């Protein structure tokens, strides 16, 4: 029992000593952490003071820079204002000078206007006095002749008319004989005058179009495998392509100039595009067929508008536009028809006839050349007459 109590006392003493040691160690660690915290706080305060000082310094620097920039801008603005003031002063001086000049001219105009007014008043007075004198002379003459002025005028006119009647008839007869004698010469003179006024240079007839190609490789693409591309193109356009005649050139041959123009435009487009195949060929040919149709209609409308011949059936307008792509005797058919219309109008004006009707007939005289006469009987004159009559022309 004593031993147990002794051991228990030893344990209690050991625990007490341990507790005291732990408290001492803990207190020493706490003091050390407190010192570190104080050091960190002190360092933070020092850094904060340094940053505050740097911020104040930066603020002062920026404020100084802003002040310098503001002073510079103010100086520039003052200089601009001074220049504007100088310009305004010069403009004001110029306006004052112009105002003075205008005032002087206005005074001169007023003086001239006053002189004109005085002159008119003087003329009115002179006219009034002259009329009074004429009235007095008429009264005196009427008293001497025992006849009023109106009766005297009637009697004088009757005598002159009777005297001139025979001379007028003889004069008219002489003029008629003279006109009949010179009618042929006058007609030739009118035609020559009209030709001189309206003559224009003829255009050269063409039945072949030429398109340049970049090289032999493109020529092969145009021909296509087993010639399918060139066959498709010729079938779609109705023309004939000659590829091997001239290097780097393709010749388009066709007597129909509209088809030849469509083929030329379509072939140039395909060469630029590079995609040459049957489907693409038909698409491009159709596109340019529509464009040429629109161009034909516009050409016909422009020709009729320039001639000023009034309203006309649209089918005739389209056929007139087709003449733009046709040639006859080395001259463009549309240009030739317009020249004939101008000539007919000039001759009609010289002869005192209906100019609009003459120009209308001149424009339509070759309209049959625009028709496809291969499958129809008759000359282009007969076919053109039938077509115009069908569409309302007399």
C-alpha angles and dihedrals in degrees: 000000000000090000091052092050090048091052091046090051090050091052091049091049090049092051091049092049090048092050091050091049092049091051091050093049092045092050091049091050091047091052090050093050090047090054091050091049092050090049091050091048091049092049090049091051090050092050090047091051090048092049092047090051091047091048091050089048092048090047092052090048093050091045090052092048091048090049092051091047092047092050089049092049091046089051092050091047091050090050091050091048090050091051091048091049089051091050091047091050091050091047090048090052090049091049091048090051091049090047090054091048091049091048090052092048090047091054090049091050091049090051092050091046090052091050091050090049091050090047092051091048089051092049091049089053092048091048090051092051092046091051090051090053092048091050090051092049091049091052090050092048093047089051092051095044094039087223134102121246093249092052090048091050092051093049092048093050092048091052093047092046092051092047094048097044095083093041091050093053091049091047093051092049091050091050092049091051090047092049092050091049093050099036094103093047091046092051091051090048091051092050092047091048092050092049091050091051098045104028114131135178116272121239124232118254116244131193098163132062125197128210123190120226126201097231151322092287090062090048089057091049091052091052092046130191109331088350096291095136096052092044091051091048094049091047093049095047103030093230135114122242119211108196107161099050098081128019116246090006135094119203118212113204124191135130090218104082094196092057090044092053092048090050092049094051093044094048093049090050092050091049091051092045096045094208102115115171134124096263093047091045093055091047094051094044091052090049093055092043088060092046093050090048089054091046091050091052092048092049091052093048092048092050093050091045093051092050093045095218097148131235120350135175114276093232089058089047090054092049091049089053090051088063087070089076097043130084131199128184091351095307134102107256096221093048090047092050092049091049090051089049091052091047092049090050092050093049091046090052091051091050095043094246134134105293096190093052092047092051091047091054091045093053094049099041093098098031090118090069089070092058125089098251096172093092097034133076123236139042124296088258093058094042092048091049092051092047094050092046090050090055098049105275120135 
